[in-house]
Amino acid sequence: MTDPASAIGREVDQLIDSQIATLRGSNLTDLDLIEYRDRAERIENLVSVLDRIEGDKIPKWHPRLRVRSRRSLAGRD
């Protein structure tokens, strides 16, 4: 069985890849932006769960989360 942190990490990876793909696209629609915002919220919530599960290990656990602020990762500068 997969541990919860690994499963959450895979989902975060997929969401981040989707965010990047959205931003690379041209002619973004309103729906694209709504979905982008929804994914950003999901990423923020998952990172919060990981914080509770693994505490300060998050930056070591997932290199893509090594950002100045998790809020900026989620699109909330």
PDB file of N, CA, C and O in Angstrom:
ATOM      1  N   MET A   1       0.840  -1.183   0.000  1.00  0.00           N
ATOM      2  CA  MET A   1       0.000   0.000   0.000  1.00  0.00           C
ATOM      3  C   MET A   1       0.883   1.244   0.000  1.00  0.00           C
ATOM      4  O   MET A   1       1.940   1.264   0.632  1.00  0.00           O
ATOM      5  N   THR A   2       0.455   2.254  -0.694  1.00  0.00           N
ATOM      6  CA  THR A   2       1.213   3.500  -0.813  1.00  0.00           C
ATOM      7  C   THR A   2       0.975   4.374   0.411  1.00  0.00           C
ATOM      8  O   THR A   2      -0.149   4.491   0.900  1.00  0.00           O
ATOM      9  N   ASP A   3       2.058   4.990   0.900  1.00  0.00           N
ATOM     10  CA  ASP A   3       1.857   5.872   2.046  1.00  0.00           C
ATOM     11  C   ASP A   3       1.163   7.153   1.570  1.00  0.00           C
ATOM     12  O   ASP A   3       1.316   7.541   0.412  1.00  0.00           O
ATOM     13  N   PRO A   4       0.414   7.802   2.438  1.00  0.00           N
ATOM     14  CA  PRO A   4      -0.370   8.975   2.044  1.00  0.00           C
ATOM     15  C   PRO A   4       0.477  10.102   1.456  1.00  0.00           C
ATOM     16  O   PRO A   4       0.058  10.746   0.494  1.00  0.00           O
ATOM     17  N   ALA A   5       1.647  10.348   2.011  1.00  0.00           N
ATOM     18  CA  ALA A   5       2.490  11.445   1.520  1.00  0.00           C
ATOM     19  C   ALA A   5       2.903  11.211   0.071  1.00  0.00           C
ATOM     20  O   ALA A   5       2.930  12.155  -0.718  1.00  0.00           O
ATOM     21  N   SER A   6       3.222   9.982  -0.291  1.00  0.00           N
ATOM     22  CA  SER A   6       3.609   9.680  -1.667  1.00  0.00           C
ATOM     23  C   SER A   6       2.445   9.882  -2.630  1.00  0.00           C
ATOM     24  O   SER A   6       2.615  10.436  -3.716  1.00  0.00           O
ATOM     25  N   ALA A   7       1.278   9.432  -2.229  1.00  0.00           N
ATOM     26  CA  ALA A   7       0.097   9.601  -3.078  1.00  0.00           C
ATOM     27  C   ALA A   7      -0.223  11.084  -3.259  1.00  0.00           C
ATOM     28  O   ALA A   7      -0.535  11.528  -4.364  1.00  0.00           O
ATOM     29  N   ILE A   8      -0.147  11.831  -2.186  1.00  0.00           N
ATOM     30  CA  ILE A   8      -0.397  13.273  -2.268  1.00  0.00           C
ATOM     31  C   ILE A   8       0.666  13.932  -3.131  1.00  0.00           C
ATOM     32  O   ILE A   8       0.362  14.822  -3.925  1.00  0.00           O
ATOM     33  N   GLY A   9       1.905  13.501  -2.981  1.00  0.00           N
ATOM     34  CA  GLY A   9       3.000  14.059  -3.780  1.00  0.00           C
ATOM     35  C   GLY A   9       2.785  13.843  -5.270  1.00  0.00           C
ATOM     36  O   GLY A   9       3.042  14.737  -6.076  1.00  0.00           O
ATOM     37  N   ARG A  10       2.317  12.664  -5.632  1.00  0.00           N
ATOM     38  CA  ARG A  10       2.035  12.401  -7.046  1.00  0.00           C
ATOM     39  C   ARG A  10       0.925  13.316  -7.560  1.00  0.00           C
ATOM     40  O   ARG A  10       0.998  13.829  -8.676  1.00  0.00           O
ATOM     41  N   GLU A  11      -0.098  13.513  -6.737  1.00  0.00           N
ATOM     42  CA  GLU A  11      -1.187  14.398  -7.158  1.00  0.00           C
ATOM     43  C   GLU A  11      -0.693  15.835  -7.310  1.00  0.00           C
ATOM     44  O   GLU A  11      -1.055  16.521  -8.267  1.00  0.00           O
ATOM     45  N   VAL A  12       0.132  16.289  -6.370  1.00  0.00           N
ATOM     46  CA  VAL A  12       0.705  17.635  -6.472  1.00  0.00           C
ATOM     47  C   VAL A  12       1.514  17.760  -7.764  1.00  0.00           C
ATOM     48  O   VAL A  12       1.405  18.761  -8.471  1.00  0.00           O
ATOM     49  N   ASP A  13       2.317  16.755  -8.068  1.00  0.00           N
ATOM     50  CA  ASP A  13       3.093  16.755  -9.320  1.00  0.00           C
ATOM     51  C   ASP A  13       2.191  16.915 -10.538  1.00  0.00           C
ATOM     52  O   ASP A  13       2.464  17.725 -11.423  1.00  0.00           O
ATOM     53  N   GLN A  14       1.121  16.139 -10.572  1.00  0.00           N
ATOM     54  CA  GLN A  14       0.192  16.204 -11.707  1.00  0.00           C
ATOM     55  C   GLN A  14      -0.470  17.575 -11.804  1.00  0.00           C
ATOM     56  O   GLN A  14      -0.632  18.119 -12.896  1.00  0.00           O
ATOM     57  N   LEU A  15      -0.845  18.123 -10.666  1.00  0.00           N
ATOM     58  CA  LEU A  15      -1.471  19.444 -10.668  1.00  0.00           C
ATOM     59  C   LEU A  15      -0.504  20.523 -11.136  1.00  0.00           C
ATOM     60  O   LEU A  15      -0.880  21.411 -11.901  1.00  0.00           O
ATOM     61  N   ILE A  16       0.737  20.445 -10.677  1.00  0.00           N
ATOM     62  CA  ILE A  16       1.738  21.418 -11.110  1.00  0.00           C
ATOM     63  C   ILE A  16       1.978  21.308 -12.610  1.00  0.00           C
ATOM     64  O   ILE A  16       2.081  22.323 -13.299  1.00  0.00           O
ATOM     65  N   ASP A  17       2.068  20.084 -13.118  1.00  0.00           N
ATOM     66  CA  ASP A  17       2.231  19.899 -14.561  1.00  0.00           C
ATOM     67  C   ASP A  17       1.052  20.504 -15.327  1.00  0.00           C
ATOM     68  O   ASP A  17       1.241  21.107 -16.383  1.00  0.00           O
ATOM     69  N   SER A  18      -0.148  20.344 -14.801  1.00  0.00           N
ATOM     70  CA  SER A  18      -1.325  20.929 -15.443  1.00  0.00           C
ATOM     71  C   SER A  18      -1.271  22.460 -15.411  1.00  0.00           C
ATOM     72  O   SER A  18      -1.644  23.121 -16.380  1.00  0.00           O
ATOM     73  N   GLN A  19      -0.805  23.013 -14.293  1.00  0.00           N
ATOM     74  CA  GLN A  19      -0.663  24.467 -14.192  1.00  0.00           C
ATOM     75  C   GLN A  19       0.317  24.985 -15.241  1.00  0.00           C
ATOM     76  O   GLN A  19       0.054  25.986 -15.908  1.00  0.00           O
ATOM     77  N   ILE A  20       1.436  24.303 -15.377  1.00  0.00           N
ATOM     78  CA  ILE A  20       2.450  24.708 -16.351  1.00  0.00           C
ATOM     79  C   ILE A  20       1.887  24.613 -17.768  1.00  0.00           C
ATOM     80  O   ILE A  20       2.073  25.524 -18.575  1.00  0.00           O
ATOM     81  N   ALA A  21       1.204  23.520 -18.067  1.00  0.00           N
ATOM     82  CA  ALA A  21       0.623  23.346 -19.400  1.00  0.00           C
ATOM     83  C   ALA A  21      -0.392  24.444 -19.700  1.00  0.00           C
ATOM     84  O   ALA A  21      -0.451  24.946 -20.822  1.00  0.00           O
ATOM     85  N   THR A  22      -1.175  24.809 -18.720  1.00  0.00           N
ATOM     86  CA  THR A  22      -2.158  25.879 -18.918  1.00  0.00           C
ATOM     87  C   THR A  22      -1.467  27.187 -19.259  1.00  0.00           C
ATOM     88  O   THR A  22      -1.893  27.899 -20.169  1.00  0.00           O
ATOM     89  N   LEU A  23      -0.405  27.507 -18.535  1.00  0.00           N
ATOM     90  CA  LEU A  23       0.290  28.768 -18.768  1.00  0.00           C
ATOM     91  C   LEU A  23       1.043  28.778 -20.089  1.00  0.00           C
ATOM     92  O   LEU A  23       1.279  29.844 -20.657  1.00  0.00           O
ATOM     93  N   ARG A  24       1.419  27.619 -20.579  1.00  0.00           N
ATOM     94  CA  ARG A  24       2.099  27.541 -21.871  1.00  0.00           C
ATOM     95  C   ARG A  24       1.127  27.685 -23.041  1.00  0.00           C
ATOM     96  O   ARG A  24       1.527  28.013 -24.158  1.00  0.00           O
ATOM     97  N   GLY A  25      -0.133  27.440 -22.775  1.00  0.00           N
ATOM     98  CA  GLY A  25      -1.140  27.520 -23.834  1.00  0.00           C
ATOM     99  C   GLY A  25      -1.372  28.961 -24.256  1.00  0.00           C
ATOM    100  O   GLY A  25      -1.113  29.899 -23.503  1.00  0.00           O
ATOM    101  N   SER A  26      -1.861  29.112 -25.465  1.00  0.00           N
ATOM    102  CA  SER A  26      -2.209  30.454 -25.925  1.00  0.00           C
ATOM    103  C   SER A  26      -3.726  30.568 -25.930  1.00  0.00           C
ATOM    104  O   SER A  26      -4.444  29.568 -25.907  1.00  0.00           O
ATOM    105  N   ASN A  27      -4.187  31.790 -25.959  1.00  0.00           N
ATOM    106  CA  ASN A  27      -5.630  32.053 -25.988  1.00  0.00           C
ATOM    107  C   ASN A  27      -6.357  31.384 -24.828  1.00  0.00           C
ATOM    108  O   ASN A  27      -7.280  30.595 -25.031  1.00  0.00           O
ATOM    109  N   LEU A  28      -5.933  31.706 -23.618  1.00  0.00           N
ATOM    110  CA  LEU A  28      -6.587  31.138 -22.443  1.00  0.00           C
ATOM    111  C   LEU A  28      -8.029  31.622 -22.367  1.00  0.00           C
ATOM    112  O   LEU A  28      -8.326  32.797 -22.583  1.00  0.00           O
ATOM    113  N   THR A  29      -8.895  30.702 -22.059  1.00  0.00           N
ATOM    114  CA  THR A  29     -10.310  31.033 -21.904  1.00  0.00           C
ATOM    115  C   THR A  29     -10.621  31.301 -20.437  1.00  0.00           C
ATOM    116  O   THR A  29      -9.797  31.043 -19.559  1.00  0.00           O
ATOM    117  N   ASP A  30     -11.797  31.813 -20.187  1.00  0.00           N
ATOM    118  CA  ASP A  30     -12.236  32.012 -18.801  1.00  0.00           C
ATOM    119  C   ASP A  30     -12.254  30.684 -18.059  1.00  0.00           C
ATOM    120  O   ASP A  30     -11.885  30.620 -16.886  1.00  0.00           O
ATOM    121  N   LEU A  31     -12.682  29.625 -18.739  1.00  0.00           N
ATOM    122  CA  LEU A  31     -12.714  28.305 -18.110  1.00  0.00           C
ATOM    123  C   LEU A  31     -11.306  27.846 -17.747  1.00  0.00           C
ATOM    124  O   LEU A  31     -11.108  27.268 -16.679  1.00  0.00           O
ATOM    125  N   ASP A  32     -10.323  28.092 -18.617  1.00  0.00           N
ATOM    126  CA  ASP A  32      -8.931  27.743 -18.310  1.00  0.00           C
ATOM    127  C   ASP A  32      -8.481  28.428 -17.023  1.00  0.00           C
ATOM    128  O   ASP A  32      -7.840  27.811 -16.173  1.00  0.00           O
ATOM    129  N   LEU A  33      -8.821  29.698 -16.890  1.00  0.00           N
ATOM    130  CA  LEU A  33      -8.405  30.462 -15.708  1.00  0.00           C
ATOM    131  C   LEU A  33      -9.123  29.993 -14.445  1.00  0.00           C
ATOM    132  O   LEU A  33      -8.532  29.958 -13.366  1.00  0.00           O
ATOM    133  N   ILE A  34     -10.380  29.639 -14.582  1.00  0.00           N
ATOM    134  CA  ILE A  34     -11.128  29.109 -13.433  1.00  0.00           C
ATOM    135  C   ILE A  34     -10.522  27.782 -12.991  1.00  0.00           C
ATOM    136  O   ILE A  34     -10.322  27.554 -11.798  1.00  0.00           O
ATOM    137  N   GLU A  35     -10.230  26.910 -13.949  1.00  0.00           N
ATOM    138  CA  GLU A  35      -9.613  25.623 -13.622  1.00  0.00           C
ATOM    139  C   GLU A  35      -8.231  25.820 -13.025  1.00  0.00           C
ATOM    140  O   GLU A  35      -7.838  25.087 -12.117  1.00  0.00           O
ATOM    141  N   TYR A  36      -7.482  26.809 -13.525  1.00  0.00           N
ATOM    142  CA  TYR A  36      -6.156  27.116 -12.984  1.00  0.00           C
ATOM    143  C   TYR A  36      -6.282  27.509 -11.512  1.00  0.00           C
ATOM    144  O   TYR A  36      -5.533  27.018 -10.667  1.00  0.00           O
ATOM    145  N   ARG A  37      -7.220  28.385 -11.216  1.00  0.00           N
ATOM    146  CA  ARG A  37      -7.432  28.825  -9.834  1.00  0.00           C
ATOM    147  C   ARG A  37      -7.861  27.663  -8.944  1.00  0.00           C
ATOM    148  O   ARG A  37      -7.407  27.553  -7.805  1.00  0.00           O
ATOM    149  N   ASP A  38      -8.731  26.797  -9.456  1.00  0.00           N
ATOM    150  CA  ASP A  38      -9.169  25.632  -8.680  1.00  0.00           C
ATOM    151  C   ASP A  38      -7.999  24.698  -8.377  1.00  0.00           C
ATOM    152  O   ASP A  38      -7.871  24.190  -7.263  1.00  0.00           O
ATOM    153  N   ARG A  39      -7.144  24.475  -9.382  1.00  0.00           N
ATOM    154  CA  ARG A  39      -5.964  23.628  -9.147  1.00  0.00           C
ATOM    155  C   ARG A  39      -5.024  24.279  -8.140  1.00  0.00           C
ATOM    156  O   ARG A  39      -4.436  23.590  -7.306  1.00  0.00           O
ATOM    157  N   ALA A  40      -4.877  25.603  -8.209  1.00  0.00           N
ATOM    158  CA  ALA A  40      -4.017  26.305  -7.257  1.00  0.00           C
ATOM    159  C   ALA A  40      -4.518  26.102  -5.828  1.00  0.00           C
ATOM    160  O   ALA A  40      -3.726  25.889  -4.910  1.00  0.00           O
ATOM    161  N   GLU A  41      -5.824  26.168  -5.647  1.00  0.00           N
ATOM    162  CA  GLU A  41      -6.398  25.927  -4.317  1.00  0.00           C
ATOM    163  C   GLU A  41      -6.148  24.492  -3.878  1.00  0.00           C
ATOM    164  O   GLU A  41      -5.824  24.240  -2.717  1.00  0.00           O
ATOM    165  N   ARG A  42      -6.298  23.547  -4.809  1.00  0.00           N
ATOM    166  CA  ARG A  42      -6.072  22.130  -4.491  1.00  0.00           C
ATOM    167  C   ARG A  42      -4.626  21.916  -4.083  1.00  0.00           C
ATOM    168  O   ARG A  42      -4.353  21.202  -3.118  1.00  0.00           O
ATOM    169  N   ILE A  43      -3.688  22.532  -4.812  1.00  0.00           N
ATOM    170  CA  ILE A  43      -2.272  22.417  -4.462  1.00  0.00           C
ATOM    171  C   ILE A  43      -2.042  22.956  -3.058  1.00  0.00           C
ATOM    172  O   ILE A  43      -1.364  22.324  -2.248  1.00  0.00           O
ATOM    173  N   GLU A  44      -2.605  24.118  -2.772  1.00  0.00           N
ATOM    174  CA  GLU A  44      -2.435  24.722  -1.447  1.00  0.00           C
ATOM    175  C   GLU A  44      -2.983  23.798  -0.354  1.00  0.00           C
ATOM    176  O   GLU A  44      -2.351  23.626   0.688  1.00  0.00           O
ATOM    177  N   ASN A  45      -4.148  23.210  -0.590  1.00  0.00           N
ATOM    178  CA  ASN A  45      -4.737  22.307   0.401  1.00  0.00           C
ATOM    179  C   ASN A  45      -3.893  21.051   0.599  1.00  0.00           C
ATOM    180  O   ASN A  45      -3.697  20.601   1.727  1.00  0.00           O
ATOM    181  N   LEU A  46      -3.397  20.489  -0.499  1.00  0.00           N
ATOM    182  CA  LEU A  46      -2.571  19.282  -0.396  1.00  0.00           C
ATOM    183  C   LEU A  46      -1.260  19.563   0.329  1.00  0.00           C
ATOM    184  O   LEU A  46      -0.802  18.752   1.134  1.00  0.00           O
ATOM    185  N   VAL A  47      -0.663  20.709   0.041  1.00  0.00           N
ATOM    186  CA  VAL A  47       0.580  21.065   0.731  1.00  0.00           C
ATOM    187  C   VAL A  47       0.315  21.241   2.225  1.00  0.00           C
ATOM    188  O   VAL A  47       1.154  20.889   3.054  1.00  0.00           O
ATOM    189  N   SER A  48      -0.848  21.781   2.564  1.00  0.00           N
ATOM    190  CA  SER A  48      -1.219  21.917   3.968  1.00  0.00           C
ATOM    191  C   SER A  48      -1.326  20.544   4.639  1.00  0.00           C
ATOM    192  O   SER A  48      -0.878  20.361   5.771  1.00  0.00           O
ATOM    193  N   VAL A  49      -1.919  19.592   3.934  1.00  0.00           N
ATOM    194  CA  VAL A  49      -2.018  18.225   4.465  1.00  0.00           C
ATOM    195  C   VAL A  49      -0.617  17.640   4.643  1.00  0.00           C
ATOM    196  O   VAL A  49      -0.330  17.008   5.660  1.00  0.00           O
ATOM    197  N   LEU A  50       0.249  17.849   3.657  1.00  0.00           N
ATOM    198  CA  LEU A  50       1.618  17.346   3.766  1.00  0.00           C
ATOM    199  C   LEU A  50       2.350  17.976   4.941  1.00  0.00           C
ATOM    200  O   LEU A  50       3.132  17.314   5.623  1.00  0.00           O
ATOM    201  N   ASP A  51       2.096  19.253   5.173  1.00  0.00           N
ATOM    202  CA  ASP A  51       2.702  19.925   6.335  1.00  0.00           C
ATOM    203  C   ASP A  51       2.318  19.210   7.623  1.00  0.00           C
ATOM    204  O   ASP A  51       3.148  19.017   8.512  1.00  0.00           O
ATOM    205  N   ARG A  52       1.055  18.822   7.712  1.00  0.00           N
ATOM    206  CA  ARG A  52       0.601  18.126   8.922  1.00  0.00           C
ATOM    207  C   ARG A  52       1.195  16.730   9.011  1.00  0.00           C
ATOM    208  O   ARG A  52       1.521  16.259  10.100  1.00  0.00           O
ATOM    209  N   ILE A  53       1.337  16.061   7.858  1.00  0.00           N
ATOM    210  CA  ILE A  53       1.859  14.695   7.849  1.00  0.00           C
ATOM    211  C   ILE A  53       3.359  14.669   8.127  1.00  0.00           C
ATOM    212  O   ILE A  53       3.840  13.883   8.944  1.00  0.00           O
ATOM    213  N   GLU A  54       4.083  15.535   7.438  1.00  0.00           N
ATOM    214  CA  GLU A  54       5.545  15.443   7.474  1.00  0.00           C
ATOM    215  C   GLU A  54       6.239  16.645   8.083  1.00  0.00           C
ATOM    216  O   GLU A  54       7.467  16.668   8.165  1.00  0.00           O
ATOM    217  N   GLY A  55       5.496  17.625   8.503  1.00  0.00           N
ATOM    218  CA  GLY A  55       6.088  18.788   9.149  1.00  0.00           C
ATOM    219  C   GLY A  55       7.109  19.498   8.287  1.00  0.00           C
ATOM    220  O   GLY A  55       6.833  19.834   7.135  1.00  0.00           O
ATOM    221  N   ASP A  56       8.281  19.726   8.840  1.00  0.00           N
ATOM    222  CA  ASP A  56       9.316  20.492   8.153  1.00  0.00           C
ATOM    223  C   ASP A  56      10.036  19.707   7.063  1.00  0.00           C
ATOM    224  O   ASP A  56      10.960  20.239   6.448  1.00  0.00           O
ATOM    225  N   LYS A  57       9.654  18.487   6.806  1.00  0.00           N
ATOM    226  CA  LYS A  57      10.326  17.679   5.790  1.00  0.00           C
ATOM    227  C   LYS A  57       9.895  18.033   4.367  1.00  0.00           C
ATOM    228  O   LYS A  57      10.511  17.562   3.411  1.00  0.00           O
ATOM    229  N   ILE A  58       8.866  18.839   4.206  1.00  0.00           N
ATOM    230  CA  ILE A  58       8.302  19.093   2.879  1.00  0.00           C
ATOM    231  C   ILE A  58       9.345  19.569   1.866  1.00  0.00           C
ATOM    232  O   ILE A  58       9.436  18.971   0.794  1.00  0.00           O
ATOM    233  N   PRO A  59      10.138  20.611   2.143  1.00  0.00           N
ATOM    234  CA  PRO A  59      11.081  21.052   1.115  1.00  0.00           C
ATOM    235  C   PRO A  59      12.071  19.969   0.704  1.00  0.00           C
ATOM    236  O   PRO A  59      12.490  19.937  -0.453  1.00  0.00           O
ATOM    237  N   LYS A  60      12.455  19.079   1.621  1.00  0.00           N
ATOM    238  CA  LYS A  60      13.368  17.988   1.287  1.00  0.00           C
ATOM    239  C   LYS A  60      12.641  16.895   0.516  1.00  0.00           C
ATOM    240  O   LYS A  60      13.213  16.255  -0.367  1.00  0.00           O
ATOM    241  N   TRP A  61      11.392  16.694   0.855  1.00  0.00           N
ATOM    242  CA  TRP A  61      10.596  15.626   0.271  1.00  0.00           C
ATOM    243  C   TRP A  61      10.262  15.903  -1.187  1.00  0.00           C
ATOM    244  O   TRP A  61      10.238  14.972  -1.992  1.00  0.00           O
ATOM    245  N   HIS A  62      10.006  17.148  -1.548  1.00  0.00           N
ATOM    246  CA  HIS A  62       9.517  17.453  -2.884  1.00  0.00           C
ATOM    247  C   HIS A  62      10.228  18.694  -3.427  1.00  0.00           C
ATOM    248  O   HIS A  62       9.886  19.816  -3.053  1.00  0.00           O
ATOM    249  N   PRO A  63      11.212  18.500  -4.302  1.00  0.00           N
ATOM    250  CA  PRO A  63      12.007  19.632  -4.775  1.00  0.00           C
ATOM    251  C   PRO A  63      11.192  20.715  -5.478  1.00  0.00           C
ATOM    252  O   PRO A  63      11.602  21.876  -5.476  1.00  0.00           O
ATOM    253  N   ARG A  64      10.065  20.376  -6.071  1.00  0.00           N
ATOM    254  CA  ARG A  64       9.278  21.389  -6.769  1.00  0.00           C
ATOM    255  C   ARG A  64       8.576  22.328  -5.797  1.00  0.00           C
ATOM    256  O   ARG A  64       8.048  23.362  -6.207  1.00  0.00           O
ATOM    257  N   LEU A  65       8.566  21.985  -4.533  1.00  0.00           N
ATOM    258  CA  LEU A  65       7.931  22.845  -3.547  1.00  0.00           C
ATOM    259  C   LEU A  65       8.939  23.769  -2.872  1.00  0.00           C
ATOM    260  O   LEU A  65       8.587  24.495  -1.942  1.00  0.00           O
ATOM    261  N   ARG A  66      10.173  23.751  -3.326  1.00  0.00           N
ATOM    262  CA  ARG A  66      11.195  24.647  -2.769  1.00  0.00           C
ATOM    263  C   ARG A  66      11.042  26.021  -3.387  1.00  0.00           C
ATOM    264  O   ARG A  66      11.803  26.409  -4.274  1.00  0.00           O
ATOM    265  N   VAL A  67      10.070  26.737  -2.918  1.00  0.00           N
ATOM    266  CA  VAL A  67       9.809  28.086  -3.396  1.00  0.00           C
ATOM    267  C   VAL A  67       9.790  29.013  -2.198  1.00  0.00           C
ATOM    268  O   VAL A  67       9.627  28.586  -1.055  1.00  0.00           O
ATOM    269  N   ARG A  68       9.960  30.284  -2.487  1.00  0.00           N
ATOM    270  CA  ARG A  68       9.976  31.261  -1.408  1.00  0.00           C
ATOM    271  C   ARG A  68       8.711  31.180  -0.560  1.00  0.00           C
ATOM    272  O   ARG A  68       8.766  31.244   0.668  1.00  0.00           O
ATOM    273  N   SER A  69       7.604  31.042  -1.216  1.00  0.00           N
ATOM    274  CA  SER A  69       6.338  31.040  -0.513  1.00  0.00           C
ATOM    275  C   SER A  69       5.408  30.032  -1.161  1.00  0.00           C
ATOM    276  O   SER A  69       5.267  30.017  -2.384  1.00  0.00           O
ATOM    277  N   ARG A  70       4.785  29.208  -0.378  1.00  0.00           N
ATOM    278  CA  ARG A  70       3.832  28.251  -0.951  1.00  0.00           C
ATOM    279  C   ARG A  70       2.645  28.986  -1.550  1.00  0.00           C
ATOM    280  O   ARG A  70       2.007  28.488  -2.477  1.00  0.00           O
ATOM    281  N   ARG A  71       2.344  30.172  -1.025  1.00  0.00           N
ATOM    282  CA  ARG A  71       1.248  30.961  -1.595  1.00  0.00           C
ATOM    283  C   ARG A  71       1.568  31.367  -3.023  1.00  0.00           C
ATOM    284  O   ARG A  71       0.673  31.363  -3.869  1.00  0.00           O
ATOM    285  N   SER A  72       2.822  31.720  -3.322  1.00  0.00           N
ATOM    286  CA  SER A  72       3.152  32.105  -4.688  1.00  0.00           C
ATOM    287  C   SER A  72       3.063  30.902  -5.614  1.00  0.00           C
ATOM    288  O   SER A  72       2.723  31.057  -6.787  1.00  0.00           O
ATOM    289  N   LEU A  73       3.363  29.698  -5.112  1.00  0.00           N
ATOM    290  CA  LEU A  73       3.207  28.488  -5.909  1.00  0.00           C
ATOM    291  C   LEU A  73       1.753  28.299  -6.314  1.00  0.00           C
ATOM    292  O   LEU A  73       1.455  27.855  -7.423  1.00  0.00           O
ATOM    293  N   ALA A  74       0.872  28.636  -5.419  1.00  0.00           N
ATOM    294  CA  ALA A  74      -0.550  28.458  -5.680  1.00  0.00           C
ATOM    295  C   ALA A  74      -1.155  29.626  -6.447  1.00  0.00           C
ATOM    296  O   ALA A  74      -2.363  29.657  -6.681  1.00  0.00           O
ATOM    297  N   GLY A  75      -0.327  30.582  -6.838  1.00  0.00           N
ATOM    298  CA  GLY A  75      -0.829  31.693  -7.634  1.00  0.00           C
ATOM    299  C   GLY A  75      -1.434  32.812  -6.808  1.00  0.00           C
ATOM    300  O   GLY A  75      -2.300  33.543  -7.290  1.00  0.00           O
ATOM    301  N   ARG A  76      -0.987  32.951  -5.571  1.00  0.00           N
ATOM    302  CA  ARG A  76      -1.545  33.984  -4.694  1.00  0.00           C
ATOM    303  C   ARG A  76      -0.453  34.868  -4.143  1.00  0.00           C
ATOM    304  O   ARG A  76      -0.255  34.931  -2.929  1.00  0.00           O
ATOM    305  N   ASP A  77       0.256  35.548  -5.015  1.00  0.00           N
ATOM    306  CA  ASP A  77       1.337  36.461  -4.575  1.00  0.00           C
ATOM    307  C   ASP A  77       0.801  37.626  -3.809  1.00  0.00           C
ATOM    308  O   ASP A  77       1.569  38.482  -3.370  1.00  0.00           O
TER     309      ASP A  77
END
